[in-house]
Amino acid sequence: MPEGPEIHRAANSLRNALEGKLITHVECPYATIRGQEHRFLDREVLRVKARSKAMLIHIGDDVLYSHNQLYGRWTVQKKTSKERKTNRSLRIKLETETHVACLWSATDIELLEPWEIEQHPYIARLGPDVADEEIEFSPVLEQIQNKKFGGRQLCHLLLDQSFLAGVGNYLRSEILFNAGLHPNRKLNSLSSEEQSKLAESAISTTKLAYIQKGVTVDKELYELLREQGMSRRQVRHYVFTRNGLNCHACEGFITHTRLSGRRLDYCERCQV
């Protein structure tokens, strides 16, 4: 499933292609928006915004809400480019004079009025969005200090979008590694210093993943390992998917486990 950085990068592409433009052609084949073409056609795209793993496109008086879930994907291309072949199912196509934006295979799509956004069941429960470029340290630290989450293990808590929005499976492992925290620790066991480290790591790791398109290791290390002949998959993370390999920090072995069918990787020496 795409995580916060991937959705925010998709929002940036959509923003650059659509904001301030009029929709000149639209197709709405998906059941929840079928027959609603008139609500988009000749309307201006006012704003594109990602909220955690959801996309919000303000068009005229309406807001197109979508959540990619496991298989959904937005694509953007110039109208002059050759249409790419795909086996995915088209959900909505939005065209301007210059670009074509398509949503494929998603199954959570709605048309909302602006006032309904904050009341939407998914949006309403979100915690601070650590993938948001404008996120600040204070609300993230305050959420980490929130006693209602205190009794939960970090390995489970970091996938809860009501805690920190935008974090998914690979970010969970990488955030905990960069914070030096063992996945089995409970939130209320963290010292003040560890709370700050977790907040800093959540923001900085997610930001790096956004900038580097899913790569969470430092650029210098990434380039060095790539020059040594390693694949992108082998070097893009510090711990995630590196089970059995040496930790870049301590040379110990990366440990792998699975929780509720989802992988979790960590270094037993570096994370305490």
MARFIMI-141301 format. One record per residue: z, x, y of N, C-alpha, C in turn. Coordinates in pm, whole numbers, plus 32768, in hexadecimal, padded with zeros to 4 digits. Each point is the difference from the previous one (the first is absolute). Layout:
BEGIN
ZXYZXYZXY
...
This chain:
BEGIN
800080547F8880007FAC807880008058807D
7FAA7FE280618003804E807D80897FF68042
802E806F803A8081800180447FEB7FFB8097
806E8002804A7FF97FF180907F9A80588046
7FFD80847FE47FA0805780457F6F7FD67FEA
7FE17FD47F867F767FD87FE27FD97F81804B
805D7FA180097FE37F8480487FF4801B8096
8054805880357FF88021808E7F80804C8020
7FCF80547FA47F81804280177F8D7F9B7FFD
80097F9F7FA57F9A7F977FFD80037FAF8081
80787FE68034800C7FB7807E7FC0804E8072
801180827FFF7FC4805480687F687FF77FFC
7FC680037F887F6E7FF47FF17FD07F778031
80487F987FDA7FDC7F79802C800D7FF28097
8069803B803680187FFB80917F8D8040804D
7FD780757FD37F94804780447F7C7FB57FF8
7FEB7FB87F937F817FBB7FED7FFC7F75803F
80747FBC80057FFF7F72802180417FDA8085
806880458029804B7FD480757FA87FF9807D
800D7F9080467FB37FEB807A7F727FD17FE8
7FDA7FED7F817F787FD67FDD7FFE7F6D7FD8
7F8C7FC1800C7FEC7F777FD27FCE7FFF7F71
80307FA17FB17FD07FF07F777F7A7FB78005
7F9780427FCF7F797FC780057FD67FBE7F7D
804480257F937FE47FC47F7E807E800A7FAC
80197F997FAF80777FFF7FAD7FE37FB87F7D
803E80317F957FF97FBF7F7D808D7FF27FCB
80227F897FD080877FE47FCE7FFA7FC37F74
7FE1804E7F9A7FF17FC67F7A80847FE27FB9
806F803A802F807D7FF07FB6803E7F77801A
80417FCA7F99802D7F758002805A7FDE8076
805E8057802580627FDE80677FC57FFD808C
7F88803980147FC17FFF80857F717FCA7FFC
7FD87FCC7F8D7F777FCC7FF17FE77F8F8065
7F8C800680407FDB7F978060803A8015808A
8042807380188041801980817FB0805F8059
7F8080117FE17FAE805E804C7FFF7FE18095
80067F8080237FF97FD9808E807880348050
806D80227FBD8076803280467FF480948023
7F9A80427FCB7FE7808E801D7F8280168053
7F9A7FB07FE67F7D8018803B80047FF98099
7FC6806580417FF9800C80918089800D8042
806580227FB180868019803680168097800E
805480258060801D808E80178073802F7FA8
7FF280787FC9806E803F7FB6805E803D8067
80757FC6800D805D80288068805980757FD7
802580037F81805E80677FD47FFE800E7F68
800F807A7FD2800F801C7F718083804C7FEE
80567FCF7FA78084803D7FEF80287FFC7F6D
802F80717FCC803A80047F7A80967FEC800B
80377FB17FA480907FEF7FF68025801E7F70
803A80767FEA801B802F7F797F7C80027FB1
7FF27FAC7F997F877FFE7FAE7FA87F87801E
801D7FBC806E7FB17F8C80297FA780238076
7F8F7FBC800B7FA38012806F7FFC7F7F8052
8007801080857FFB7F8E805B7F8F80178063
7F9A7FA97FFB7F8D800C80597FFD7F84805A
801A8014808080027F9380617F727FE68031
7FCD7F8A7FE07F777FDC802680047F7A8048
7FDE8000807F80087F85804D808E7FCB8000
80117F837FD680847FC17FFE804880117F7B
7FC180427FA0803780097F79802080907FDA
804D800B7F94802280837FC87FDB7FFD7F6C
7FAB805F7FD77FDE800E7F738067805C7FC0
804E7FC97FA58066804C7FB67FC980217F77
8012807E7FD77FDA80267F788060806A7FCC
80157FFC7F7E805080657FBB7FAC80317F8C
7FE980847FFB7FA680367F9A80347FF27F72
80857FF77FF0803E80007F7D7FCA80767FAF
7FDC7FEC7F817FDC80727FAC7F6E802B8011
7FA67FA080107F7280217FFA7FB47FEC8083
803F7FC880657FB97FE5807C7FD9807D804B
7F937FF5804D7FD28073804E7FA87FD28073
801A803880777FA97FEC80747F9A80728007
7F867FDE80217F9A8066801C7FC17FE28088
7FD9806B80457FC07FF480837F86805B8002
7F907FCC802E7F8B8055800F7FA97FCC8072
7FA9805780337FA27FD780687F967FA37FC5
7FCF7FA480527F9B7FA27FCF7F8080477FD8
7FE98074803A7F86804A7FE1800B804D7F7B
807A80097FC8801380487F827FD77FAA7F8A
7FD380427F977FDA7FB97F87807B7FC47FBE
7FF67F837FD580727FBC7FC2802480447F7D
8081801B7FF0802F80447F88800D7F9E7F8C
7FDB802E7F89800E7FAD7F89809180017FD2
802F7F8E7FD3808A7FF57FD1800B7F917F99
8060800F7FA6801E7F977F9E80707FA58030
8033801C8077806E7FB080367FCD7F798033
805D7FA180097FDD7F79802F80197FF68096
7F9C7FCF8049800D7FF28091805E7F8D8022
805D801C805C805F7F9A802E7FDD7FCE808C
7FDE805F80597FD27FDA80867FAA80708038
7F997FDB80497FAA806080447FFE7FDE8094
801D806280547FFE7FEF80917F9B8061803B
7FA17FCC804B7F9A8056803C80047FF48099
7FEC807480407FEA800480917F7180338015
7FDB801A807B7F7A8035801A7FED808A7FC3
806F80477FE67FF4808B7FD3803B801D7F76
80627FB27FD2804780227F86800F7F897FA2
801B80217F82801E7F9C7F99808580277FBF
805F7FA37FFD808180167FBF800F7F997F90
802380307F8A800D7FA87F8C808680167FBB
80397F927FD3807780077FAC7FD67FDA7F73
802580567FA17FD97FEE7F75807A7FEC7FA7
7FF57FA17FA3805A7FF27F8D80917FD9801E
80287FF7807D80887FD4802180117F6C7FDD
807B7FD77FE380197F757FDB80697FBD8059
802F8049806580647FC8805B7FC37FFF808D
7FBF7F9280247FB67FF6807E801E7F78803F
80228001808180207F8480457FD080068091
7FF07F8C803A7FE97FF4808F80807FCC803F
803380498062807C7FDB80427FE87FEB8095
805B7FB4803E80087FFE8092805F80718029
7FED803A807680548073802780967FE87FF2
802E7F888020808F7FE67FF980367FFE7F71
7FA87FF57F9E80297FFA7F748017808B7FC3
7FD480698042800280857FC3808E80297FD7
805E7FFB805E808780307FE380487FA97F9B
7FCF7F857FE9803D7FA77F9F7FBE80097F77
7F95804C7FF67FBC800D7F808060803C7F99
80007FCC7F848062802E7F9C800080977FE9
7F8C804080077FFB80917FEB802E8049807E
7FCC7FDA807480208044807D80937FF18023
80377F897FE980887FE1802B806980587FBB
7FE280317F8A8065804C7FB57FF28097800F
7FA0802D804F7FE7808F800A806D8049804E
802380767FCF8055805B804B7FAC80528060
8039806680417FB28057805A7F89803D7FB6
7F8C7FFD80407F8580307FC27FF08095801B
801D80537F9D7FFD809080167F7080368007
7F9D7FAC7FE37F738029800E7FC97FE0808A
804D7FBB80517FD47FDD80868006807C8059
7F95801D80477FFB80768055806A7FFD806E
802D7F89802580607FF3806C80917FF77FD1
801680137F7D80887FF57FCB805A806A803E
807C7FD9801B8063805B8038806E801C7F9A
8047806D80158066802D7FA280757F9D7FF7
802B7FCB8072807A7FAE80047FFF7F877FA3
7F987FAA800380037F8B7FA77FFC80267F6B
7FC180707FE07FFE802B7F74808B802E7FD5
8042804F80548087802D7FDF80607F897FFA
7FF37FA1805A80567F8A7FFE7FEF7FB17F7F
7F857FF97FCE7FE87FB97F828041804B7F8B
7FF880828003803E80517F9780987FF38003
80387FE7807580907FEE800E802D7F707FEA
7FA17FA77FE7801F7F727FEC804B7FED7F7C
80787FCD800780577FF77F8A7FCC7FA07F95
7FA97FA480267FD07FA07F9B7FA980437F95
7FCB8076801F7FB0804A7F9E8052806C7FB8
807E80128027804D80737FD7801180157F6B
800E7F977FB2801C800F7F727F8780187FA9
7F8C800E803B7F86800C7FB07FD280917FF3
7FC680217F8E7FCB80867FE97F8280168053
7FF0807A802F7F8D802280547F7C7FE87FB8
7FFC801C7F7E7F847FF37FB57FCC7F708002
80587F9F80047FD87F7480067FF07FD18091
805C802C805480047FD1808A7F838023804E
7FC880777FE97F8D802C80507F807FB17FE4
7FFF7FB17F967F8B7FAA7FE780157F738037
80737FE8803A801F7F7D803A7FCD7FFE8090
7F9B7FAD801A7FC37FFC8085805E7FC8806A
806B7FBD7FD780627FCF8061805C8071802E
7FFE806F7FB9804E807580287FAC80568060
7F9E80467FCC7FA2804C80547F737FD77FD8
7FBA7FBF80597F7B7FCD7FE17F9A80717FFF
7F9B7FF07FAC7F9380607FF9800F806A7F95
807680077FC2801880647F987FD57FC77F79
7FB480507FB57FD77FDA7F7A8025806E7F9E
7FBD80027F8F802C80537F927FF88096801B
7F8E803080307FF8809180168059802B8075
800B7FAC8066805580228071809380027FDA
80287FA97FA5808C80017FD3802880897FCB
7FB080357FA3802080837FC77FFE806E8069
7F9C7FFC80597FF1806B8062806B7FFA806C
80247F89802C80697FF18065808680357FCB
80227FDC7F84807E802E7FC7800180977FEC
7F8E80397FDA7FFA80927FF1801580448087
7FB97FD38065800C80408083808B7FEE803C
80467F967FD880887FEB8031806780497FA9
7FD680367F8D805C80467FA680627FA57FBB
7FD67F837FE5805B7F9C7FC77FD47FD77F75
805D7FFB7FA47FE47FD67F777FE37F6A7FFE
7F9D7FD57FB27FDC7F718000806F7FA27FD3
805F80337FB0806A7FA87FCD80747FEE8061
7FFF804A806F806B7FEF80647FFE7F738038
80777FCC801E800A7F8080468003801A8095
7FCB7FA2804B7FF5801280908088801A8040
80687FBA7FCF808280108040804780827FD9
7FBE80537FAC803A80837FDF7FD1806D805F
7FA27FE080597FC780658057805D80208074
800A8080801F8049802A80777FAD7FE0807C
803B801080757FB77FE8807C7F86805C800B
8013807D7FD67F91806080037F917FD67FA0
80267FD17F8A7F9C7FD57F9E7FB97F80802E
80477FA980457FC07F8980387F9380278063
8020805F80557F9E802F80637F8980437FBB
801B804E7F977F9380417FB77FA47F997FC0
803A7F967FCB7FAE7F977FC27FAA7FBA8068
803A7FE280747FB37FC0806C7F8F805A802F
801F807F80157F9B8060802D7F90800F7F99
802680077F817F9E80117F967FA77F857FF2
803B7F89800B7FB17F847FF47F937FFB806A
80228028807A7F9F7FFD806D7F9C80727FF4
802F807B7FEE7FA7807480027FA480047F85
80347FDD7F8B7FAE80027F867F927F978008
80247F8A80317F9D7F94800C7F978023806A
802D803C806D7FA1802980697F9F80697FCC
8033805F7FB37FA980687FC77F9A7FC27FA0
802D7FA07FB07FA47FBC7FA47F937FB6804C
80237FC880727F9D7FBB80547F9A80648037
8031806D80397FA8806280407FA780447F9A
803980217F8A7FB980507F9D7FC57FAC7F8F
7FF47F7E80177FBD7FA67FA0803E80077F75
80827FEE7FFB80477FF87F81803C80827FD1
7FE5806E8044803A80827FDC8087800F8045
806780237FB38087800780398039808D8002
7FB480647FD3802D808B800D7FCC80388084
8040806C802F7FD38040807B7F70802E7FF3
7FB67FFA806E7F7380247FFF7FE9808D7FCC
8055805E802A7FEF808B7FD7800D80107F69
80647FBE7FC5801380087F707F8C7FBD7FB7
7FD57F8F80337F917FB87FC27F8280577FFD
7FE0803C80717F8880538008800B807C7FA7
8076803D7FF9801580757FAB7FE97FDE7F6D
803A7F927FD37FF37FDB7F737F717FD57FDE
7FBE7FC0805F7F747FDA7FEA7FA8807D7FF4
801D806580517FB6807E7FF8801580467F7A
80727FE37FC1801D803B7F7E7FBE7FB47F8E
7FB37F9980227FB27FB67F9D803E7F817FCB
80717FD7803880407F857FD17FBC7F86803E
80047F917FB77FC17F84802F80587FBC8068
7FC47FA4804A804C7FB5806480757FB87FBE
7FE97FC37F8E80697FB57FBB8075805B7FDB
7FE3807B7FDD8068805E7FD58058802E8074
7FCB7FFE807980498042806F80257FA38072
7FDC7F817FFB80137FAC807680927FD68017
8056800A7F97808B7FD88010805E80707FD5
807E7FF7802F8066805F7FD580337FE17F73
80177F807FE380367FDD7F7C7FB07F937FB8
7FCA7FA280497FBF7F8C7FC17F88802C7FAC
7FFD7FD67F837F9980217F9D7FFF80957FDB
806B804A801F8006808F7FE08067801C7F93
801F7F9D7FAD806380137F987FDA80747FA2
806380547FE27FEA80727FA97FCF807C8048
7FDD7FF380807FD38072804F807480388051
7FEE80788035806A8040804E800B7FC5808B
807C7FEE802C801B7FD380897FD4806D8061
7FBF7FD9806C7FD380618063807580428049
80747FBF800080728035804B805B80597FAE
80187FDB7F80806480497FB17FCC80377F7D
7F857FE17FDC7FC1802D7F8380387FBA7F85
805B7FA18012802C7FB07F8E7F937F9D7FD8
80167FB97F917F9C7FA17FD080167F76803D
7F917FBF802080067F778034801B7F9F7F8D
80607FA6801580277F9D7F9C7FB77F7C8018
7FDA7FBF7F937FB97F808009804E7F947FB7
80047F89803C80397F8C7FBD7FB27F85802D
801E7F8E7FC27FC07F838028806B7F968013
7FF27FB4806D805C7F93801E7FAE7F828015
801B7F9B7FAF7FB57F8280077F6A80197FF6
7FDB805F7FAA7F73801B7FE97FBD80578068
804A802F80647FC68051806B803B808C7FFD
7FAB80648015802C808A7FF18057802D8075
8059805C7FE08057803F8063800D80927FD9
7FE5805A805B8007808F7FE6805E80438064
804A80657FD2806080428058802580897FC9
804080508053803080867FD980987FFA7FF3
8032801B7F8980917FF67FEA804D806E804A
7FBE806E801E8046806B804980077FE38095
7F917FD280397FF87FEC8092803F7F7D802D
80077F9E7FA7802F7F7B802580877FE57FC0
80657FF18056808A7FF57FCD80417F7F8033
